[in-house]
Amino acid sequence: MKKKLITLAVSAVLLTACNDDTKTVEVIKEVEKEVIKEVAPTPVTSVKNVILMIGDGMGAQQVGLLEEYARRAPNSTYNARGNQTALSKLADAGHMGLSLNAPHGENGVLVTDSACSATQLATGMAAGSEMIGLDEQGNIVETILEKAKKAGKATGLVSDTRITHATPAAFAAHQPHRSMEPEIAEQLVNTGMVDVLLSGGARVFIPSDIKTDEADQKVLADLGMPASVYKKSKRNDDKNIVLAAKEQYGYALAFDKAQLQNSDADKLLGLFANSGMDDGIAYKACQASNSCTQPSLKEMTVKALDILSKDEDGFFLMIEGGQIDWAGHANDAGWMLNELLKFDEAVEAVHEWVKDRNDTLVVVTADHETGSFGFSYSNVNKPEPVSLPGDGMNNRDYKPNFNFGSLNILDNLYEQKGTFFDVMGAVNADTDYSNSTDVQWQKAIEELTPYTVTLEQADKIDESYKVGADDKPLPYFNDFSEFYVYGGEDFTGKIARAVASQQNVVWGTGTHTAAPVPVYAFGPEGVTKQFSTLQHHVDISNKMMAALELK
């Protein structure tokens, strides 16, 4: 007699995780046995939210510096946190790739600047050097932020430089040149495309006569802006874009850390510095003394997420750690490490927000690498012979021929007390080194960095070959002088050469390189796996737009 099988349809169990697609498991029960039949999951190929984080100037070399510090510095600030960076958490649970970033297309060139690179990340189209939100022919192109806004999503831009600087500007403005920051400021506010704007750069939002016009000063003071934020203007007219943002375009305003934290607005303009915000070393110092008046990159990120996530249709948010690039231009490895740590704090905040969600794509990348930075071995301070117990030493001492760099170097970089620009300021506050002395350079370096230099080394810093348009001396380089293009600012590169052997650090340029940059993608597997390849920034943009289902 045949046994009768009774099949019971029990249920479909949905299993979800922060970085897995939905998996359906059909359970079939029979009288005599239980059979588990797995049904192939339906990939999640779209998301509601995209968070793009840009470490400006953060090539693979810079990521290596951050990871070496976190994992192996004797006194690493990550020692109590498992020596794991937030970036490595994204890598462990997501996908990694590389991206080329030079100006794309038939008319492209080899090396990019931030404006072109950010424009390509924003538009998915080839762009020209130093242009903002335009294609390579100069046509206005709709950005991912603008498309997201028109699709009903909330939008935001966060940076620790200036909100009108090249990277944030490229996502919501359209100008023939990145230097047109006063015009960019107006576009950011009056187009209605950006709900949250948090950064520095107040100087292009305030009237040109702000230094002398007491009435203008009172208007800004009454809005809550500190005098340190409105101290000078870079506009050529009397427009008050801050006042217009509030009265004409509906923005709430914030000008310091407390005002930002206390704001419950859905549309917010935060300007926390006259120009760039506090650098990573200054931020470390004010944290230690509990005296920070500016919000950190992390705090701005958290506030932006709080506001934008209220929109049920989702959001697009770009967050820039912009001073990694500034430190790279200055050839300042200590400053750069502190900027990488500040950026990783913001990445950690994003990871905490997104780790249990399945509706958000996070992409972390760089616009380019800055400085051609790298640790290197040298013939200075060669190690002394030591005896090793291994049976392969054959009674010989271990003595490498070169200095390959002690891990203590990582702690020294972190402990730097000032940037190389601070060193320059200590020598001459007006950046005029016509009469500076070797002793002044030596003293400033020893006071603000962990390094000592000889008078002979200091003399090489002080060496200049001509004066610039402002009658101030320009630094003399005997190597790659054509790649130090920022005039008197490039004395930082001379300081870098003086302390290089103590850092085991070399630099190739004061500008950018064409090195491919890392790409971290975190979110649903069906969305993130496409980033695990060698791609170009225009591809990253188009992948993000496809994930948001933007036309």
N, C-alpha and C positions, 0 to 999 in steps of 0.2 A: 504494500500500500504506500503510495507516494505521500511524503509529508507535505503538508500545506504550509507555504512560507507566508508569513504575515509581515508586511513592510510598513513601518511607521515613519511618516515624515516628521522629523523632530523639530529641527530649526536650522537656520543659517546663522552661523556665528561670525560676527564681524570683528576682526582683529586689527587694531591700528596702533601705530607707534610713531614717534616724532619724525622718523625719516623713512618709514615704510609705506608702501601703498596699501590700500584696503585689500584684505585677503578674505575670500569667502570659503568656508569649509562646510560641506554638506555631510551630515551625519545620517547614515542609514542603519536602522536596527532591524535585525531578523530574530526569529524565534531561537535559532541555534547559535548564532554568532553575531558579532558587531563588526561592520565593515566601515572604515573611514575612507571617504573619497574626497580628495582635494581637487577643487576646481581652480583653474588658473586665475590669478587675480586680474582685475581690470586696472591697468596702469592709470595713475593720476597724472595727467599731462597738463593741467592748468591749475593756477592758484589765484587767490583773491588779493594777496599782498606781495609786493616785491620790495626788499630792502637791499639797496646797493651801497656797499661800503668801499670807499676808495682811499687807500693809503698812498697819498701823493708821493711819488719818488721811491716807492717800496718795491724794489726788485727782489729777486731771490737772495741776493747777498744781504740785504737788509733783514729779510725774514730769518736768514741764518744767524745774524747777530742777535736778534730777539730770542730765538730758540736756544742758542748756546748760553746766553745769559740766564734764561729761565731754568734750563736743565742742569747747568754745570758751574755757574758762578758760585764760589764758596758761600757768599752771603746773599744769594739770590732772594729777591722779595717773593719769589714763588716757592721757596722751600717749605712753607707751611701749607701749600696748596697742591702738593703732589708734583711740583715742578712742571706743570702743564699750562701752556698758554691757551687762551680762548681760541686762537687761530688753530691750534692743534686739535682742539675739541671738534671744530668744524671739519677738519681734515679727517679725523677718525670716523665721524658719523656721516660724512658726506662724500663729495667727490672733489678731486683736484685736477687741474689742467694748467696749461700755459697759454699766454696770449701775446701775439705780436701786436704792436701798437703804433707803428709809424704811419704817417699820412698815407691813406689807402688809395687805390685806383690808379688809372693810367698816368696821371700827373703827379703821383706821390713822390715823396723823397724818403730818406733813410731814417731820420730822427724826428721825433715829435716834440711839441711843447704841450703844456697842460690844456690849453684851450682847444687845440685840434683833437687831442686824445679824448677829452671829455665830450666834445661835440660828437665824435664817432661813437662813443659809448651811449650818448643820449639819443642819437638819430638813427644809428645803424647804416649810415652812409659815409662815403669818403668826404673828408673835409681838408681844408688848407691850413697851413701853419698860422697860429695866432688868431684865427677867426672864431667867432662865438655863434653857435646855432645856425650855421650856414653850410651848404654843401660846397664841394670844391670849386664850383662855378659861381659861388656867392649868392645862391638862392636860399631863401628862408625855408627851413625844413622843420616840420613838427617833431618835437621831442617825445620821448617816452613819458615824461612828466605831463606834457600838455595833452597827449592822447589819453593818459589815465584820467586827467581832470575832466576832459570832455566825455569820458565814459562814466562819469559820476563818482569817481574815486577821490579821496582826499590826497593831498600832496604836500611834501615837505622837503626842505633843504637845510642841512646842518653842516657847519664847517668851523674849525678853530682858526681859520685865517680871516678873510673878509668875505662877506656874503656876495660881494660883487667880484670876487677873485675868479680866475679863469674856470676852475672846476665847477663850483656851484652855478656860475653864470650860464654856462653852456647848456644847462638843463631847462632854463626858463627865460632866456633872452636871446636876441638875434642882433649881432653887431659885427661890422667888418673887422674890428680889432679889439682885442682883450683889454687894451688900455682905456677904453671908453667907459670907465666905471660909473661916472655920473649918469650917463644914459642907461646903463645896465640897472642902476638902482631904481630909476623910474619905471623901467619895464617890469622888474621883479614885483613892484607894488601895484602898478596900475592895470596890469592885464587880468588880474583876478585868477591867475593860474596856480599860485602857490599859497597854501593855507598856513604853513608854518615856515618861518625864516628865522634861523638862529645862528648868529655868528658875530664877528667884529665888523669893522668897516664903516662906522657911523660918519666918517669924514666926508663921504660923498652923498650923504642924505641930508646935510645941514647947509644953511646959507653960507655964501662965500665970505661974508663980513662978520662971521660969528665971533671973531677975536675982539672986535670993537663995538659991535652993536648990542647994547645992554638989553634992548627989547627982545631981540632974538634969543639972547642967553636966558632971559626970564621965561620965555615960552617953553624952551627945552627943559629948564629946571622945573617948571610947573608940571611938565609931563613926566617928571621923575628921572631925567637923565643927569647923571653926575657931571661935574665940570671936566673931569678927566676924559670923559667920553666925547664931549662937544668942544674940546680944547682948540681944534683947528679944522678947517674945511678944505676939501679938494675940489669944490665946485667953482664954476665961473659965473654963477648967477645967484639970485637970492631965493631960490626955491627951497622950501622946507619940506622935504619928502617924508620926514617923520610925522609932521603934523598932518600932511595929506593922507598918509597911511591910516591914521586914526580917524580923521574927520570925513574923508571922502571914500575910503575903501574898507572901512570897518575892521581894521586891525586893532587888537589890544597890543599894548607895548610893555616891554621889559628891558631893563638896562643893567641889572645886576643879578646875582645868584638868588637873593631873597625874593625879588620881584618875579623871577621866573618860577620859582617853586610855589609861590602863592597864586599864580595865575590859573584860572580855570576856564580860560577862553578857548573857543574852538578855532579862532583865527588869530595868529600871534606873530608879531615882528619883534624879535629880540636882538638888540645891538649892544654888545657888551664891551666894546673897546673902540677907540677912535680909529685904529688901523687893525693890525693883527692882534689876536688874543694872546694871553700869557703863554710863553714857551713852556716846554715840558719840565725844564729845570726850575723855573719860577713856580710852576704848579706844584712840583714836589716839595718845594720849600714852604709854600703857604699851606699845603696839606699838613706838614709836620707841625706847624704853629697854629693850625686851625684858624687861619686868617684869610682864607680865599674869599674874595668878593665877586670874582667872575665864576660862572658855572663851568664845570669841566666838560670835556667832550662827552663823557659818559652821562653827565647830568642833562645836557642838552638832548642827547639821544633818548634818554628815558622820558623826558617831557614830550618830545616829538611823538614817540610811540603812544604815550597816554592820550594825546590829542587825536592823532590820526586814526587810531584803532576804534574810535567811537563811530566812525563811518561804517555802516553795515555793508556798503558796496566795496570796501577794501581801500587800499592806499598804495602809493608809491613814495618811498623815502630814500633820498641820497644823503649819505653821511661821509664827510671827508675829514681824514686826519692829514691836514695840509702841511704841517710844519716838519714832517719827515723830510719832505722835499727841501724846505728851507735849510735844514741842517746839512743835507747832502750838498747843496750849493756852497755852503760855508765850509765843506770838508771837515765837519765837526762831528766826530764819531760819538763823543760823550753826549752831546745834545741829541743826536739822532737816536741813540738808545733810549733816552728818556721820552722822546716823541713816540717811539714804537710802543713803549709801555703805556703811554697815555691812550694811544689808539687801541691797544689790546684791551684796555679797560672798557672802552665803548663796545668792542666786539663781544666781550663777556656779557654786557648788558643785553645786547641783541640775542645772544645765545640763550640767556635765561628766559627772555620773552618768548622765543620761538621754539624751544626744544621739545615742548609737548604739543605742538600744533602740526597740522597737516595741510594748512591752507596758505603757507607762506614760503616764498623762495628768498633765500639770502645769498647774495653774491658778494664776495670780498675779492678785490683785485687792486691793481695800481694803474695809474695812467702811464707810467714809464719808470725807469730806474734813474736815479740822480747821483752823479759823482763818480761812477765806476769804482765804487767802494769795495774793499776787500781786506781781510786779514792776510798777512804774508809773513814768510820766515825771512830772517836776516842774518847777517854776520856780526851783529852787535850783541853784547852781553851773552856770549856763547856759554852754554852750560858747563859746569865743572864736572870732571869725571866722578862717577859713583859706582859702587860695587853692587852687583845684582846677584841674587842667590840661584838663578836659573842654571841648569846643567849644560846649557848651550853656550855659556859665556867663555868657557875654556880659560878660566883664570884671567880674563881681561876685563878691565873696567868698561862701563857703558859711557860713551862720550859722543853724542851727536855732533856733527860738524857745524850745525847752525842752531840759531835760536828760533824755535818753532812756536813760541808764545805761551806764557804761563796763564792759567785760568784766572789768576788774580787780576789780570788785565781787565776782565769783564767787570769786576767790582770797582776798579778804578774809573772806568768809563761811567758807571752809574753814579759814582760819588762826585762827579764834576759839579762845581758850585756855580758856574756861570757859563754862558755860551761864549764862543770866540768873538761874537759881537760885543759882549760885555767886556771882554779883554780889551778890545779896541777902544771901547768907551772909557775904560779906566786909564788908558794911555792919553786919550784926548777926547773929551766929550763932544767936540765939534768935528770929529773925524778928520782933523787936519794934522798930518804927521810930518809937516815940513821941518819942525824943530824937535821932534820926539827923539828920545835917546835909547840906547841899548838897555840901560838900567831900567828905564820905565817899562819896556816890553818884558824884560826878565821878571820884574816885580809883579806886574799884572798877571802874567801866566802862573807864577807860583802862588798868588793869592786866590785865583779863581779856578785853577785846575789842579789835579794831583801831580803835575809834572814840574820838573825843573829844567831850565835851559841855561846854557853857557852864554857869556856875553858875545862870543863868536856866533852862536846860533841866533841870538837876538839881533845881531847886526844884519844877518841875512833877512830877517823879517822886515827890518826897517828900510831895506834897500829899495829904492824906487828909480824909475828911469825917465819919467817925465811927469808933467802935471796935466790934470784933466781940464775940462771946460770951466770948472769952478776954481781953478788955480790951486787945487789940492793934489798932492802927489799920488801917483798910481803905482801899485806894487810891481816890482820886477820879478819875473819868473824866468828861470833858465831852462824850463821844460814846459812844453805844451802851452806856451803863453797865449796862443790864439784861442784857447778854450777856457780862458778866464776873462769873461766879457763884461763884468759888472763893476768895472772901475775900482774905486776905493774900497768897495765892499770886499773885494777879493784879497785884502790883507789876511782874511781868515784862512785862505789857502796857504799863505806863507807860515802862519802859526801851525797849521796842520803838518807842514813839512818839518818844522822845528821839533815837534813832539812825536813824530811818526815812529821812531825807533823804540820809544817807550810804550807805544800802543800796539806795535806790530801791525800797523794799519797803513795801507797805501791808497791813494786816490789817483784817478786818471784824468779827471776833468772837473771844472767848476760848473758844468752844464749837465745835459742829459745824455744817456746812452740808448742804443736801440735794443738792449737786451730784452728778450721775452720776459713777461712778468707772471707771477703765480696767479691762479684763479681758484678760489674756494667756492664750492656750491653746496648749500645745505637746504634740505627740504624734501619733498616727495621724490622718491627714486625715479619715477617716470619723467620728472622735470630735470633733476640734477645730473643724471648720468651723461647727458649730452655735453656737459662742460668738461668732461674728462677726456680732453684731447688737446692738440695744438690748434689754436684758432686765432682769429683776429678780433680786435675790439668791436668792429662792425658786426661780427657774428654774435658776440656776447649781447649786444643791444637787441638784435633781432630775436635771439632766444628768449630774452626777458620779455619782450613785447608779445611773443607767441604764448609765453606762459600766462600772461595777463589777458590773453585773447583780444589784443588790441590790433586793429587794422592798420 
